[in-house]
Amino acid sequence: MRQVALSLSLAGLAFIMTAIWGGPLLRILRHYKIGKIIRVEEPGHHGVKMGTPTMGGVMFLLPVLLLTGLLNAVALIGVSTSGVGRSVLLPMLVMAGYALLGAVDDWEGIHGKRKGDGMRARTKFLFQCILALGAAYVLKYMMDVPDLYFPGLFFEVELGWWYVPIAAFIIVAESNAVNFTDGLDGLAGLIAATAIAAFGGIALVQDQVYLARFCFTLVGALFGFLWFNVHPAELFMGDTGSLSLGAVLAIVALMTGQWPMLLVIGIIPLSEMLSVVIQIAYFKMTKGKRFFKMAPIHLHFELLGWSETQVVQRFWLIGLMAALIGIGLSQV
């Protein structure tokens, strides 16, 4: 119970820190004209979002890294004999690495040579894979996390060397899935916060208290970011936030060994990613026809007549129920 109270207290502190410095960050982003560029094919009402500050992922990333770093400073520098606190080092490094990659992509799309497009997809994907393979190797051979827990089985499933490519695939896939989800005011933040809170709860049940603290610190910071990101959004997280959130969600799931629950807890990002894959495949097979009105799937529902807030709230309700079901299944 004490660990639950501490984790929730950290969430509250992270929320306050993020909300306090949100205003000054907004002024900085506006001063340097770091504004969103809207694709011409998006629904027409999205045009009002043009120029809204982006790269807002920095707003929640820095408080999380600062708080987690300070709380685990002794363990992170190797003074602690148990080394348990260093379990948060990998999530922190993955968060920073993918945030840096996303920031380069955002900057290229705003002020770079590929204005409006960002980094080349192949280049971004290559760096995602490199970071994911490195993280997967550390998980398997340096941290010795459980390979796999599956509902109904009361033992760990050993994957051997297959764990590294599977884990890397999960990290890259989840990173892109959350990136696809980031298209409406508050959507990616709400979905990611719900999923990370769910895995934070699973970590608490497994006595991974340091990982749970990290999760709830991130959730609190995300709520602080959502203070500025809910409709009508004052800023967007950009790839700086969405790529790092997806990667961290995957890392947390992998560290608990309950990563199959991503199929349930992360049902919304999964659906967003699958909708893009289906749309592209169907378009190529039918030589120009579309399966959805537009992909990712949140845009499809907007074109069906749902308002932006309806899409966000209904998707979040689905995500919340899926998180509750996922937590239950993880304990079977």
ABEGO torsion letter per residue (X at the ends): XAAAAAAAAAAAAAAAAAAAAAAAAAAAAAAAGBBBBBBAABBAAAAAABGBBBGAAAAAAAAAAAAAAAAAAAAAAGABAAGAAAAAAAAAAAAAAAAAAAAAAAAAAAABABBGAEBBAAAAAAAAAAAAAAAAAAAAAAAGBBABBBBGBABBBBAEAAAAAAAAAAAAAAAAAAAAABABBGAAAAAAAAAAAAAAAAAAAAGBAAAAAAAAAAAAAAAAAAAAABOBBABBAEAAAAAAAAAAAAAAAAAAGAAAAAAAAAAAAAAAAAAAAAAAAAAAAAGGBBABABOBAAAAAAAAGBBAAAAAAAAAAAAAAAAAAAAAAAAX
